[in-house]
Amino acid sequence: MFEKILQRLTNAFPAWVLSASILAMFFPELFTWFTGPWITYGLGIIMLGMGLTLKLEDFKGVSKYPLWIGTGVLLQYTIMPLLGWALGYVFQLPTPLAAGLVLVACCPGGTASNVISFLARANVALSVTMTAVSTLLAAIMTPTLTALLVGSRLEVSVLGLFLGTVKVVLLPVALGVILNHYLPKVTKQILPYSPLVAVLVITLIVASVIGASREKLIESGFQLLGQFGHYIYWASD
């Protein structure tokens, strides 16, 4: 019964994010406390939770889906970063928003993709393997692509991004895998709560960023609507 409640709360992931985002626009102080090191810790907790779901055998899944994994990695680090850069360019976003959009587009899916795959009843094993591979590559790909795509608009420290990715992504994932391998009983007790914790932390991070950037988002929102209306008019002309 308790596990069903946890699952239902986790399945409400879109509702949590949407509700918190709306609240953050009207009452930013509810979420802006979750900033600075809290976001770093939150991301580490999410990655640790993902690592707890991984076993060493999961990395062997690459041999089962070599074409799918290769295609996924290729799309992950080509289509998404280029699309993020293109959106920032087309809508003429301010440099901080454009750089943030590119940075997010250059990041791996993480726990959220596994949660969504589970909710959609997709191939969760493939998602976990894809996440594992893309996360390992993120230490190199994320800082490199970010520097290439926004380096002309903003000074980007490749070394700083690399060290940050290792600290926030790779180390927590590796710790999770180690705990899962050497302390399976402890991990089994934690796992039922892991997806919901990831959902709540993601919600807090999203709402915190929206609350802190409320004024800029309102300003950019009108700008985006104006640009969108212009392109609709141009396309229909």
Accessible surface in RSA format (square Angstrom, percent):
REM  Atomic radii and reference values for relative SASA: ProtOr
REM  Chains: A
REM  Algorithm: Lee & Richards
REM  Probe-radius: 1.40
REM  Slices: 20
REM RES _ NUM      All-atoms   Total-Side   Main-Chain    Non-polar    All polar
REM                ABS   REL    ABS   REL    ABS   REL    ABS   REL    ABS   REL
RES MET A   1   172.98  89.6 132.90  88.0  40.08  95.4 111.97  95.2  61.01  80.8
RES PHE A   2   113.83  57.0 109.01  67.5   4.82  12.5 110.05  66.7   3.79  10.8
RES GLU A   3   118.65  68.1 114.15  86.4   4.50  10.7  38.31  74.1  80.34  65.6
RES LYS A   4   132.38  64.6 130.89  80.3   1.50   3.6  74.94  67.5  57.44  61.2
RES ILE A   5    75.42  42.9  74.71  55.7   0.71   1.7  75.38  54.3   0.04   0.1
RES LEU A   6    14.10   7.9  13.98  10.0   0.13   0.3  14.10   9.9   0.00   0.0
RES GLN A   7    86.85  48.6  80.80  59.1   6.05  14.4  19.52  41.6  67.33  51.1
RES ARG A   8   172.59  72.5 164.66  83.9   7.93  18.9  53.75  73.5 118.84  72.0
RES LEU A   9    68.72  38.3  68.20  48.8   0.52   1.3  68.72  48.3   0.00   0.0
RES THR A  10     8.34   5.9   8.34   8.5   0.00   0.0   5.21   7.0   3.14   4.7
RES ASN A  11    61.50  42.4  47.25  45.7  14.25  34.3  19.14  46.1  42.36  40.9
RES ALA A  12    35.80  32.9  27.75  42.8   8.05  18.3  35.68  50.2   0.12   0.3
RES PHE A  13    20.76  10.4  20.76  12.9   0.00   0.0  20.76  12.6   0.00   0.0
RES PRO A  14    85.80  62.5  74.88  68.3  10.92  39.7  82.59  68.2   3.20  19.9
RES ALA A  15    55.75  51.3  47.91  73.9   7.84  17.8  54.45  76.7   1.29   3.4
RES TRP A  16    92.41  37.1  90.31  43.7   2.10   4.9  91.56  48.8   0.85   1.4
RES VAL A  17    34.55  22.7  34.22  31.0   0.33   0.8  34.47  29.9   0.08   0.2
RES LEU A  18   114.54  63.8 111.49  79.8   3.06   7.7 113.92  80.0   0.63   1.7
RES SER A  19    60.00  50.7  54.93  73.3   5.07  11.7  30.60  65.2  29.40  41.2
RES ALA A  20     8.27   7.6   6.59  10.2   1.68   3.8   7.88  11.1   0.39   1.0
RES SER A  21    17.77  15.0  17.77  23.7   0.00   0.0  15.21  32.4   2.57   3.6
RES ILE A  22    89.99  51.2  87.70  65.3   2.29   5.5  89.91  64.7   0.08   0.2
RES LEU A  23    75.72  42.2  75.42  54.0   0.30   0.8  75.72  53.2   0.00   0.0
RES ALA A  24     0.00   0.0   0.00   0.0   0.00   0.0   0.00   0.0   0.00   0.0
RES MET A  25    54.52  28.2  53.11  35.2   1.40   3.3  49.49  42.1   5.03   6.7
RES PHE A  26   141.49  70.8 121.01  75.0  20.48  53.3 122.07  74.0  19.42  55.6
RES PHE A  27   103.55  51.8 103.47  64.1   0.08   0.2 103.55  62.8   0.00   0.0
RES PRO A  28    32.48  23.7  32.48  29.6   0.00   0.0  32.48  26.8   0.00   0.0
RES GLU A  29   114.56  65.8  98.21  74.3  16.36  38.9  62.19 120.3  52.37  42.8
RES LEU A  30    91.63  51.0  79.36  56.8  12.27  30.8  82.12  57.7   9.50  25.6
RES PHE A  31    24.11  12.1  24.11  14.9   0.00   0.0  24.11  14.6   0.00   0.0
RES THR A  32    43.80  31.2  36.84  37.3   6.97  16.6  22.67  30.5  21.13  31.9
RES TRP A  33   134.46  54.0 115.29  55.8  19.17  45.0 117.80  62.8  16.66  27.0
RES PHE A  34    12.88   6.4  12.88   8.0   0.00   0.0  12.88   7.8   0.00   0.0
RES THR A  35    67.69  48.1  66.77  67.7   0.92   2.2  41.35  55.5  26.34  39.8
RES GLY A  36    42.20  52.0   0.00   N/A  42.20  52.0  35.58  97.6   6.62  14.8
RES PRO A  37    82.25  59.9  76.84  70.0   5.41  19.7  81.59  67.4   0.67   4.1
RES TRP A  38   133.33  53.5 132.99  64.4   0.34   0.8 108.20  57.7  25.13  40.8
RES ILE A  39    38.67  22.0  38.67  28.8   0.00   0.0  38.67  27.8   0.00   0.0
RES THR A  40    48.60  34.6  46.70  47.3   1.90   4.5  19.17  25.7  29.44  44.5
RES TYR A  41   133.29  62.2 127.46  72.5   5.82  15.2  90.87  68.3  42.42  52.3
RES GLY A  42     2.29   2.8   0.00   N/A   2.29   2.8   1.91   5.3   0.38   0.8
RES LEU A  43    66.01  36.8  66.01  47.2   0.00   0.0  66.01  46.4   0.00   0.0
RES GLY A  44    13.86  17.1   0.00   N/A  13.86  17.1  13.09  35.9   0.77   1.7
RES ILE A  45    84.44  48.1  80.81  60.2   3.64   8.8  81.50  58.7   2.95   8.0
RES ILE A  46     7.62   4.3   6.77   5.0   0.86   2.1   7.62   5.5   0.00   0.0
RES MET A  47    17.53   9.1  17.53  11.6   0.00   0.0  17.06  14.5   0.47   0.6
RES LEU A  48    49.78  27.7  49.78  35.6   0.00   0.0  49.78  35.0   0.00   0.0
RES GLY A  49     8.51  10.5   0.00   N/A   8.51  10.5   7.77  21.3   0.75   1.7
RES MET A  50     0.54   0.3   0.11   0.1   0.43   1.0   0.54   0.5   0.00   0.0
RES GLY A  51     0.00   0.0   0.00   N/A   0.00   0.0   0.00   0.0   0.00   0.0
RES LEU A  52     7.71   4.3   7.68   5.5   0.03   0.1   7.68   5.4   0.03   0.1
RES THR A  53    58.78  41.8  39.54  40.1  19.24  45.9  41.44  55.7  17.34  26.2
RES LEU A  54     0.00   0.0   0.00   0.0   0.00   0.0   0.00   0.0   0.00   0.0
RES LYS A  55   120.01  58.5 117.38  72.0   2.62   6.2  62.35  56.1  57.66  61.4
RES LEU A  56    88.91  49.5  83.73  59.9   5.18  13.0  83.73  58.8   5.18  13.9
RES GLU A  57   102.30  58.7  95.05  71.9   7.26  17.3  51.02  98.7  51.29  41.9
RES ASP A  58    40.30  28.2  35.50  35.3   4.80  11.4   5.06  11.9  35.25  35.2
RES PHE A  59    57.47  28.8  47.40  29.4  10.07  26.2  47.77  29.0   9.71  27.8
RES LYS A  60   137.32  67.0 129.52  79.5   7.80  18.6  88.32  79.5  49.00  52.2
RES GLY A  61     6.95   8.6   0.00   N/A   6.95   8.6   6.80  18.7   0.15   0.3
RES VAL A  62    56.43  37.1  56.31  51.0   0.13   0.3  56.31  48.9   0.13   0.3
RES SER A  63    92.30  78.0  61.59  82.2  30.71  70.7  55.20 117.5  37.10  52.0
RES LYS A  64   156.96  76.6 126.26  77.5  30.70  73.1  76.33  68.7  80.64  85.9
RES TYR A  65    53.59  25.0  48.97  27.9   4.62  12.0  30.28  22.8  23.31  28.7
RES PRO A  66    84.38  61.5  73.74  67.2  10.64  38.7  75.44  62.3   8.94  55.6
RES LEU A  67   135.86  75.7 129.77  92.8   6.10  15.3 135.40  95.1   0.46   1.2
RES TRP A  68   142.11  57.0 133.35  64.5   8.76  20.6 109.07  58.2  33.04  53.6
RES ILE A  69     6.13   3.5   6.01   4.5   0.12   0.3   6.13   4.4   0.00   0.0
RES GLY A  70    39.99  49.3   0.00   N/A  39.99  49.3  34.22  93.9   5.77  12.9
RES THR A  71    62.61  44.5  57.77  58.6   4.84  11.5  47.70  64.1  14.91  22.5
RES GLY A  72    20.79  25.6   0.00   N/A  20.79  25.6  17.98  49.3   2.81   6.3
RES VAL A  73    26.35  17.3  26.14  23.7   0.21   0.5  26.14  22.7   0.21   0.6
RES LEU A  74   113.03  63.0 108.07  77.3   4.97  12.5 112.73  79.2   0.30   0.8
RES LEU A  75    88.52  49.3  87.84  62.8   0.68   1.7  88.14  61.9   0.38   1.0
RES GLN A  76    21.99  12.3  18.20  13.3   3.78   9.0   4.69  10.0  17.30  13.1
RES TYR A  77     9.98   4.7   5.21   3.0   4.77  12.4   5.21   3.9   4.77   5.9
RES THR A  78    47.55  33.8  45.03  45.7   2.52   6.0  44.88  60.3   2.66   4.0
RES ILE A  79    97.07  55.2  95.57  71.2   1.50   3.6  96.33  69.4   0.74   2.0
RES MET A  80    81.33  42.1  79.10  52.4   2.23   5.3  60.61  51.5  20.72  27.4
RES PRO A  81     1.38   1.0   1.38   1.3   0.00   0.0   1.38   1.1   0.00   0.0
RES LEU A  82    98.01  54.6  96.91  69.3   1.10   2.8  97.01  68.1   1.00   2.7
RES LEU A  83    96.40  53.7  93.81  67.1   2.59   6.5  95.83  67.3   0.57   1.5
RES GLY A  84     3.43   4.2   0.00   N/A   3.43   4.2   2.99   8.2   0.44   1.0
RES TRP A  85   101.66  40.8  99.54  48.2   2.12   5.0  84.77  45.2  16.89  27.4
RES ALA A  86    33.38  30.7  32.75  50.5   0.63   1.4  33.38  47.0   0.00   0.0
RES LEU A  87    71.13  39.6  71.11  50.9   0.02   0.0  71.11  49.9   0.02   0.1
RES GLY A  88     1.12   1.4   0.00   N/A   1.12   1.4   1.03   2.8   0.08   0.2
RES TYR A  89   146.35  68.3 139.25  79.2   7.10  18.5  92.94  69.8  53.41  65.8
RES VAL A  90    59.25  39.0  53.34  48.3   5.91  14.2  57.01  49.5   2.24   6.1
RES PHE A  91    38.43  19.2  38.43  23.8   0.00   0.0  38.43  23.3   0.00   0.0
RES GLN A  92   118.28  66.1 103.56  75.7  14.72  35.1  30.22  64.3  88.06  66.8
RES LEU A  93    18.47  10.3  15.41  11.0   3.06   7.7  15.41  10.8   3.06   8.2
RES PRO A  94    55.05  40.1  42.82  39.0  12.24  44.5  54.99  45.4   0.06   0.4
RES THR A  95    43.22  30.7  39.14  39.7   4.08   9.7  15.44  20.7  27.78  42.0
RES PRO A  96    80.34  58.6  65.97  60.1  14.37  52.2  71.23  58.8   9.11  56.6
RES LEU A  97    40.77  22.7  35.25  25.2   5.52  13.9  37.01  26.0   3.77  10.1
RES ALA A  98     3.45   3.2   3.45   5.3   0.00   0.0   3.45   4.9   0.00   0.0
RES ALA A  99    11.31  10.4   9.40  14.5   1.91   4.3   9.79  13.8   1.53   4.0
RES GLY A 100    31.14  38.4   0.00   N/A  31.14  38.4  30.30  83.1   0.84   1.9
RES LEU A 101    59.54  33.2  53.74  38.4   5.80  14.6  57.56  40.4   1.99   5.4
RES VAL A 102     2.13   1.4   2.13   1.9   0.00   0.0   2.13   1.9   0.00   0.0
RES LEU A 103    63.51  35.4  63.51  45.4   0.00   0.0  63.51  44.6   0.00   0.0
RES VAL A 104   106.42  70.0 102.60  92.9   3.82   9.2 103.45  89.9   2.97   8.1
RES ALA A 105    10.12   9.3   7.59  11.7   2.54   5.8   9.95  14.0   0.17   0.5
RES CYS A 106     0.05   0.0   0.00   0.0   0.05   0.1   0.05   0.1   0.00   0.0
RES CYS A 107    43.98  33.3  42.15  47.0   1.83   4.3  14.74  37.3  29.24  31.5
RES PRO A 108    22.09  16.1   8.83   8.1  13.26  48.2   8.83   7.3  13.26  82.4
RES GLY A 109    36.89  45.5   0.00   N/A  36.89  45.5  22.57  61.9  14.32  32.1
RES GLY A 110     3.56   4.4   0.00   N/A   3.56   4.4   3.56   9.8   0.00   0.0
RES THR A 111     9.43   6.7   8.74   8.9   0.69   1.6   8.74  11.7   0.69   1.0
RES ALA A 112    28.50  26.2  27.42  42.3   1.08   2.5  27.70  39.0   0.80   2.1
RES SER A 113    38.32  32.4  29.81  39.8   8.51  19.6  35.39  75.4   2.93   4.1
RES ASN A 114    15.41  10.6  13.83  13.4   1.58   3.8  12.77  30.7   2.64   2.6
RES VAL A 115    10.55   6.9   7.31   6.6   3.24   7.8  10.54   9.2   0.00   0.0
RES ILE A 116    79.22  45.1  79.14  59.0   0.08   0.2  79.14  57.0   0.08   0.2
RES SER A 117    21.27  18.0  18.26  24.4   3.02   6.9   3.28   7.0  17.99  25.2
RES PHE A 118   102.28  51.2  96.83  60.0   5.45  14.2  96.94  58.8   5.34  15.3
RES LEU A 119    43.35  24.1  23.12  16.5  20.23  50.9  26.78  18.8  16.57  44.6
RES ALA A 120    71.13  65.4  37.97  58.6  33.16  75.4  49.83  70.2  21.30  56.4
RES ARG A 121   217.03  91.1 183.91  93.8  33.12  78.9  73.25 100.1 143.78  87.1
RES ALA A 122    57.54  52.9  34.46  53.2  23.08  52.5  46.37  65.3  11.17  29.6
RES ASN A 123    65.98  45.5  48.16  46.5  17.82  42.9  30.31  72.9  35.67  34.5
RES VAL A 124    53.91  35.5  50.67  45.9   3.24   7.8  50.67  44.0   3.24   8.8
RES ALA A 125    59.86  55.0  48.79  75.3  11.07  25.2  55.61  78.3   4.25  11.3
RES LEU A 126    37.29  20.8  37.29  26.7   0.00   0.0  37.29  26.2   0.00   0.0
RES SER A 127    16.29  13.8   9.15  12.2   7.13  16.4  12.72  27.1   3.57   5.0
RES VAL A 128    16.08  10.6  16.08  14.6   0.00   0.0  16.08  14.0   0.00   0.0
RES THR A 129     4.66   3.3   4.66   4.7   0.00   0.0   0.01   0.0   4.65   7.0
RES MET A 130    33.01  17.1  33.01  21.8   0.00   0.0  30.53  26.0   2.49   3.3
RES THR A 131     4.22   3.0   2.78   2.8   1.44   3.4   1.44   1.9   2.78   4.2
RES ALA A 132     0.98   0.9   0.15   0.2   0.83   1.9   0.98   1.4   0.00   0.0
RES VAL A 133    26.30  17.3  26.05  23.6   0.25   0.6  26.22  22.8   0.08   0.2
RES SER A 134     1.03   0.9   1.03   1.4   0.00   0.0   0.00   0.0   1.03   1.4
RES THR A 135     0.70   0.5   0.70   0.7   0.00   0.0   0.70   0.9   0.00   0.0
RES LEU A 136    94.02  52.4  82.42  59.0  11.59  29.1  82.54  58.0  11.47  30.9
RES LEU A 137    67.44  37.6  66.94  47.9   0.50   1.2  67.44  47.4   0.00   0.0
RES ALA A 138     0.07   0.1   0.07   0.1   0.00   0.0   0.07   0.1   0.00   0.0
RES ALA A 139     5.98   5.5   5.98   9.2   0.00   0.0   5.98   8.4   0.00   0.0
RES ILE A 140   110.68  63.0 108.34  80.7   2.34   5.6 110.66  79.7   0.02   0.1
RES MET A 141    57.96  30.0  57.96  38.4   0.00   0.0  32.26  27.4  25.70  34.1
RES THR A 142     5.19   3.7   5.19   5.3   0.00   0.0   4.98   6.7   0.21   0.3
RES PRO A 143     1.38   1.0   1.38   1.3   0.00   0.0   1.38   1.1   0.00   0.0
RES THR A 144    55.58  39.5  54.54  55.3   1.05   2.5  44.63  59.9  10.96  16.6
RES LEU A 145    27.19  15.1  27.19  19.4   0.00   0.0  27.19  19.1   0.00   0.0
RES THR A 146     6.20   4.4   6.20   6.3   0.00   0.0   6.20   8.3   0.00   0.0
RES ALA A 147    22.59  20.8  15.59  24.1   7.00  15.9  15.86  22.3   6.72  17.8
RES LEU A 148   132.59  73.8 103.21  73.8  29.37  73.8 106.24  74.6  26.34  70.9
RES LEU A 149    29.92  16.7  25.12  18.0   4.80  12.1  26.87  18.9   3.05   8.2
RES VAL A 150     2.80   1.8   2.80   2.5   0.00   0.0   2.80   2.4   0.00   0.0
RES GLY A 151    36.68  45.2   0.00   N/A  36.68  45.2  15.12  41.5  21.56  48.3
RES SER A 152   112.55  95.1  65.43  87.3  47.12 108.5  57.56 122.6  54.99  77.0
RES ARG A 153    95.77  40.2  69.07  35.2  26.70  63.6  41.97  57.4  53.80  32.6
RES LEU A 154    80.83  45.0  74.95  53.6   5.87  14.8  79.79  56.0   1.04   2.8
RES GLU A 155   171.40  98.4 139.41 105.5  31.99  76.2  59.32 114.7 112.08  91.5
RES VAL A 156    32.92  21.7   9.58   8.7  23.33  56.2  12.40  10.8  20.52  55.7
RES SER A 157    70.15  59.3  55.43  74.0  14.72  33.9  47.16 100.4  22.98  32.2
RES VAL A 158    68.62  45.2  64.83  58.7   3.80   9.2  64.83  56.3   3.80  10.3
RES LEU A 159   120.36  67.0 115.16  82.4   5.20  13.1 117.67  82.6   2.69   7.2
RES GLY A 160    36.67  45.2   0.00   N/A  36.67  45.2  27.38  75.1   9.29  20.8
RES LEU A 161    44.07  24.5  40.24  28.8   3.83   9.6  42.10  29.6   1.97   5.3
RES PHE A 162    73.75  36.9  73.75  45.7   0.00   0.0  73.75  44.7   0.00   0.0
RES LEU A 163    99.57  55.5  95.95  68.6   3.62   9.1  96.27  67.6   3.30   8.9
RES GLY A 164    25.28  31.2   0.00   N/A  25.28  31.2  24.33  66.8   0.95   2.1
RES THR A 165    14.94  10.6   9.76   9.9   5.18  12.4   6.86   9.2   8.08  12.2
RES VAL A 166    37.68  24.8  37.68  34.1   0.00   0.0  37.68  32.7   0.00   0.0
RES LYS A 167   125.77  61.4 118.73  72.9   7.04  16.8  65.68  59.1  60.09  64.0
RES VAL A 168    23.48  15.4  21.55  19.5   1.92   4.6  23.48  20.4   0.00   0.0
RES VAL A 169    20.17  13.3  20.17  18.3   0.00   0.0  20.17  17.5   0.00   0.0
RES LEU A 170    35.87  20.0  33.48  23.9   2.40   6.0  33.87  23.8   2.00   5.4
RES LEU A 171   106.44  59.3 102.69  73.5   3.76   9.4 102.98  72.3   3.46   9.3
RES PRO A 172    17.83  13.0  13.61  12.4   4.23  15.4  17.83  14.7   0.00   0.0
RES VAL A 173     7.29   4.8   7.29   6.6   0.00   0.0   7.29   6.3   0.00   0.0
RES ALA A 174    46.51  42.8  40.60  62.7   5.91  13.4  45.90  64.6   0.61   1.6
RES LEU A 175    88.42  49.2  86.70  62.0   1.73   4.3  87.95  61.8   0.47   1.3
RES GLY A 176     0.00   0.0   0.00   N/A   0.00   0.0   0.00   0.0   0.00   0.0
RES VAL A 177    12.32   8.1  12.09  10.9   0.23   0.6  12.09  10.5   0.23   0.6
RES ILE A 178    90.65  51.6  89.39  66.6   1.26   3.0  90.65  65.3   0.00   0.0
RES LEU A 179    50.73  28.3  50.43  36.1   0.30   0.8  50.73  35.6   0.00   0.0
RES ASN A 180    15.46  10.7   9.50   9.2   5.96  14.4   0.30   0.7  15.16  14.7
RES HIS A 181    95.40  52.1  72.36  50.3  23.03  58.9  44.93  46.3  50.46  58.7
RES TYR A 182   155.76  72.7 133.82  76.1  21.94  57.1  93.50  70.3  62.26  76.8
RES LEU A 183    85.94  47.9  83.40  59.7   2.54   6.4  85.94  60.4   0.00   0.0
RES PRO A 184    74.77  54.5  70.43  64.2   4.35  15.8  71.01  58.6   3.76  23.4
RES LYS A 185   172.51  84.2 168.35 103.3   4.16   9.9 113.12 101.8  59.40  63.3
RES VAL A 186    72.89  48.0  72.37  65.5   0.51   1.2  72.86  63.3   0.02   0.1
RES THR A 187     1.93   1.4   1.71   1.7   0.22   0.5   1.14   1.5   0.79   1.2
RES LYS A 188   157.18  76.7 151.59  93.0   5.60  13.3  95.00  85.5  62.18  66.2
RES GLN A 189   134.64  75.3 121.93  89.1  12.70  30.2  43.23  92.0  91.41  69.3
RES ILE A 190    72.80  41.4  70.60  52.6   2.19   5.3  72.80  52.4   0.00   0.0
RES LEU A 191    56.83  31.6  52.62  37.6   4.21  10.6  52.80  37.1   4.03  10.8
RES PRO A 192    52.03  37.9  32.38  29.5  19.65  71.4  45.09  37.2   6.93  43.1
RES TYR A 193   103.44  48.3 103.24  58.7   0.20   0.5  67.61  50.8  35.83  44.2
RES SER A 194     9.71   8.2   3.31   4.4   6.41  14.8   6.24  13.3   3.48   4.9
RES PRO A 195    47.77  34.8  46.33  42.2   1.44   5.2  47.77  39.4   0.00   0.0
RES LEU A 196    20.75  11.6  20.71  14.8   0.04   0.1  20.71  14.5   0.04   0.1
RES VAL A 197    61.09  40.2  60.52  54.8   0.57   1.4  61.09  53.1   0.00   0.0
RES ALA A 198     1.85   1.7   1.31   2.0   0.55   1.2   1.66   2.3   0.19   0.5
RES VAL A 199     0.65   0.4   0.65   0.6   0.00   0.0   0.65   0.6   0.00   0.0
RES LEU A 200    71.92  40.1  71.08  50.9   0.84   2.1  71.20  50.0   0.72   1.9
RES VAL A 201    15.68  10.3  15.68  14.2   0.00   0.0  15.68  13.6   0.00   0.0
RES ILE A 202    27.80  15.8  27.11  20.2   0.69   1.7  27.80  20.0   0.00   0.0
RES THR A 203     9.49   6.7   9.44   9.6   0.05   0.1   9.44  12.7   0.05   0.1
RES LEU A 204    47.76  26.6  47.76  34.2   0.00   0.0  47.76  33.5   0.00   0.0
RES ILE A 205    23.64  13.5  23.64  17.6   0.00   0.0  23.64  17.0   0.00   0.0
RES VAL A 206    47.89  31.5  44.83  40.6   3.06   7.4  47.89  41.6   0.00   0.0
RES ALA A 207     0.15   0.1   0.02   0.0   0.13   0.3   0.02   0.0   0.13   0.3
RES SER A 208     1.67   1.4   1.65   2.2   0.02   0.0   0.00   0.0   1.67   2.3
RES VAL A 209    75.30  49.5  71.98  65.2   3.32   8.0  75.30  65.4   0.00   0.0
RES ILE A 210    32.62  18.6  32.62  24.3   0.00   0.0  32.62  23.5   0.00   0.0
RES GLY A 211     5.98   7.4   0.00   N/A   5.98   7.4   0.00   0.0   5.98  13.4
RES ALA A 212    76.01  69.9  38.40  59.3  37.61  85.5  44.39  62.5  31.62  83.8
RES SER A 213    26.79  22.6  24.29  32.4   2.50   5.8   4.54   9.7  22.25  31.2
RES ARG A 214    71.07  29.8  70.59  36.0   0.48   1.1   6.81   9.3  64.27  38.9
RES GLU A 215   118.04  67.8 112.88  85.4   5.16  12.3  63.23 122.3  54.81  44.8
RES LYS A 216   113.96  55.6 112.50  69.0   1.46   3.5  73.77  66.4  40.19  42.8
RES LEU A 217    57.97  32.3  51.76  37.0   6.21  15.6  51.89  36.4   6.07  16.3
RES ILE A 218    62.05  35.3  54.94  40.9   7.11  17.1  61.16  44.0   0.89   2.4
RES GLU A 219   124.64  71.6 115.95  87.7   8.69  20.7  43.62  84.4  81.02  66.2
RES SER A 220     4.13   3.5   4.09   5.5   0.04   0.1   2.71   5.8   1.42   2.0
RES GLY A 221    24.48  30.2   0.00   N/A  24.48  30.2  23.98  65.8   0.51   1.1
RES PHE A 222   142.28  71.2 133.10  82.4   9.17  23.9 133.37  80.9   8.90  25.5
RES GLN A 223    60.97  34.1  49.05  35.8  11.91  28.4  32.24  68.6  28.73  21.8
RES LEU A 224    61.23  34.1  60.65  43.4   0.58   1.5  60.93  42.8   0.30   0.8
RES LEU A 225   121.98  67.9 114.34  81.8   7.64  19.2 114.82  80.6   7.16  19.3
RES GLY A 226    46.29  57.1   0.00   N/A  46.29  57.1  38.46 105.6   7.82  17.5
RES GLN A 227    38.68  21.6  36.44  26.6   2.24   5.3   3.83   8.1  34.85  26.4
RES PHE A 228   115.64  57.9 115.53  71.6   0.10   0.3 115.64  70.1   0.00   0.0
RES GLY A 229    36.38  44.9   0.00   N/A  36.38  44.9  31.23  85.7   5.16  11.6
RES HIS A 230   107.47  58.7  99.18  68.9   8.29  21.2  63.76  65.7  43.71  50.9
RES TYR A 231    84.98  39.7  83.51  47.5   1.47   3.8  59.43  44.7  25.55  31.5
RES ILE A 232    93.95  53.5  93.37  69.6   0.58   1.4  93.48  67.3   0.48   1.3
RES TYR A 233   153.87  71.8 150.60  85.7   3.27   8.5 111.66  83.9  42.20  52.0
RES TRP A 234   178.86  71.8 169.64  82.1   9.22  21.6 141.43  75.4  37.43  60.7
RES ALA A 235    76.24  70.1  42.73  65.9  33.50  76.2  48.01  67.6  28.22  74.8
RES SER A 236    91.50  77.3  50.98  68.0  40.53  93.4  48.75 103.8  42.76  59.9
RES ASP A 237   138.57  97.1  79.89  79.5  58.68 138.8  33.56  79.0 105.01 104.7
END  Absolute sums over single chains surface
CHAIN  1 A    13986.5      12256.2       1730.2      10627.6       3358.9
END  Absolute sums over all chains
TOTAL         13986.5      12256.2       1730.2      10627.6       3358.9
